[in-house]
Amino acid sequence: MTRLTLERVSAGYGKADVVRDIDLVIESGQRVALIGSNGAGKSTVVKTINGLVATRRGRVLWDGGELGRMRVSDRTRAGIGTVPEGRLLFPECTVTENLVAASTFGKAREHRDEGLARVFGLFPRLAERARQRVGTLSGGEQQMVAIGRALMTRPRLLVLDEPSIGLAPRVVAEIFEILGTLTRSGLSLLLVEQNVQLSLRSVDYAYLLQQGEVVLQGPSGELLDSPLVRAAYLGMTV
């Protein structure tokens, strides 16, 4: 059973802790959101999970084993796929080349053709633009490539850092519909978003991060009804 656990995790840059004593659990097939305003520490949590920021205190566990100093590439091999903020694609390469670049190891390489077929099935627009340079695509299409690239690694947990940023509402709705399809097939999801209402309507459980600390957590419906969330993030009076 897939399970990601953060136990009292603190991490940051330089001498400063950006996040402090974070507890977070994602069970197999669960959809979890980490919400909060810009600067709350959400991206630092993502980088701690994928190994770009070292854990200063606490533990990050994956399937019961401690990730510790495991390299980013090894975490990907272990089944944690990340769609980073800003996408970080290869703009001069084609759609197919960007996808293939993510499938150079183990089972991802062995099942490359199957992975490409899956991505192009989920995103028919990418199939139409398979030989087009990624830098010439729209923002929404580039986000589809970024998600597809993560899927090529055959993840069991997909971590998305601000997937809706800069995209038109219609494109966001399309992408989130596809994410729903993926989770119904058993993929676990960690959604890291500033768009609180969108996030809470797309997941099962959520954590609210403020100034580096989890101040509220629970089923997404409960957070939608929370006076704190409604007043601070949804623009509703309480």
N, C-alpha and C positions, 0 to 999 in steps of 0.2 A: 504493500500500500504506500502510495506517494504521500509524504508528509514533510512540510517545511516548518521548522520551529525556530523562532528567535527568543532566546532566554536572557532577559535583562541586558540587552545589547546596548553598548555605548560606542560611538564612533565619531570621527570628525577629521579636521585638517589642522596641521600645525599643532598648537598646544590646546586648541579649543575643541570641546565636544559639541558637535552639531545636533546629535540625537543622544538621548540619555535613557537608559533602563527600558528599552523597547521590548515588550513581549508581543509576539505575533505568531499565529498558527494558521497554516493552510492545509486542510485535509485533501485527500484524493478526490478529484472531481469538483472541488469547492471553488466558488467564485468569490474572491475577497477584494475589497477596495481599501486603499490607503488614501484618505482624503485630507485636505487642508490647504491653506493659502500658500501663495508663492513664498519660499523662504522658510517654510515650516520644518524642512528636513526630509521631505519625501524622497527626493533623488538620492540623498545620502543613504537612506535605507536600501534603495535599489542597488547602489554601488557596493554596499556592504554584503548584500546577498550574493552578488556576482563576483566579488573579490577585488573590485577596484579600490575599495577603501577598507583598511584593516579594522577588525574589531578590537577595541581597546579593553573592553570588559564584556563579560557575558559570552554566550555561545550561539552559533548558527548551526542548526542540525538539519540534515537531509536524510530522510529514511532512517533516522536514529543515529547516524554517524556524524561526527563533527567535521564541518568543512575546514575549519582552522585555516591553514595557510595554503589550501588547495588553489592552484592557478585558475584564472578565468577560463581557459580552454578546457581544463579538467571538469569544471563545474558544468560547462556546456555538454561535455561528453556524458556527465552523470544525469543529464535530463532537465537542466534548468536553461530555458531559452529566454533571451531578453530582447525586447524591442526598445532601443534606447531613445531618450529624448533627442530630437534633431535627426533621427534615423541613421546617420553615419553610413550612408551608402557610397558606392563607387560611381560617381556621376558620369565618368567617361566610358564605363562598361555598360553592356546591354543588360536588360532585365534578366535574361537567362544566365549571363555570366555572374551577376550579383547573387543569384540563387545558388548556382553551382559552387560558388566560393565558400558557401557555408556547409557544404557536404563533402568535406575532404577527409573525414575520419570514420573508422569503424562502420557501424550500421548505417550511418548517414550516407556514406559512400556506397555501401552495398545496395542501398535502397534509393539511390539518387533518382532514377527514372520514375519510380513510384512516387517519390517526393515531389518531383516536378509536375507530375500528372495531378497530384492532390492540390498543389498550389494553384495551378491553372484552372482546375475545376472549381475551386473556391472563388477565384478572381478571374473570370473570363476575360476581363479587360486586359489583364497582364498577358494572357495567351495571345491576344491580338497584337500586343506590343513586345513580344518576346525578343525581337532583334533590335529594338529601339534603345538608344542610350538613355539611361535612367535620368540623367540631368535634363533631358528634354520633356520629361513627364510632368504632369500636374502634381500638386502637393498631395492630393488624395491618392493618386496612383503610386507615388513614391512611398506613402505610408503602407500601401498594400504590399509593395516589394519588401519593405522592412519586416512586415509580419510574415510574409512568405519565406523570407530568408531565415527567420527564427524557426519556422515550422520545418525547414529542411534539415535541421539538426535533430529532428524527432524528439522534441521535448515532452516531458510529462507535466512540467509546470511552465507556463508562459507568463513572463513578467513584462508589462507594458508601462513605459514611463511617459506620461502625458500624450497619449495617442491621438487626442482630438485637437491638439493645439494648432491653430492656424488653418483649420479645415472648415469648409462650408458645412452647415448643419445636415444637408442631404447626404454628403459624403460620410460624415460621422455616423449617421443612422445606418448607412450601408455597412460600414466597417463593424459597428457593434452588433448588427444582425449576424454577421459572419462569425464574430467571436462567440455569440450565443450558440451557433451551430457546433463550434469546436468544443465548447464545454459540455454540450450534450453528448458528445462522443467520448467523454471521460477525461479530457484535458483539464488540469487545474489552472486557475487564472489569478494573478495578482495585478489589479488595475490601480495605477498610481495617477491621480487626476486632480486638477484644480476645479473641474466642472463637477461640483458636488452632486447636483440633482441627477445628472446623467449617470454618474457612477453608482449612486445608491439605487437607481432603477434598473441597474444591469447586473447586480451581484446579490449574493446571499447574506454576506456578513461584511462589516466595515469597521475600520479603525480611524478615528479622527486624531490627527497630529497637529499640535500647536506648540510652537517654539521648542521643537525637538522632543516633545513628550506626548505619549498617548493620553489624551484626556477623556476619551469616550470610546466605547466599543460596543458592538452588539449586532443583532440582525438588522439588515439594511432598512427594513420598514420601521423599526424602532428609532433609528437615527433620523429618518425622514420626518418623524413626528417629534423629535427632540426640540424643545424650545431653543437650546443653544444653537443647533444646526439651522433651524428655521430662521432665527434672527440674524446670525452671523454670516450664513452662507447662501441662504435661499431668498433673502430680502423680504421675509415675511414678519409681520408684527406678531407678538405673542401676548 
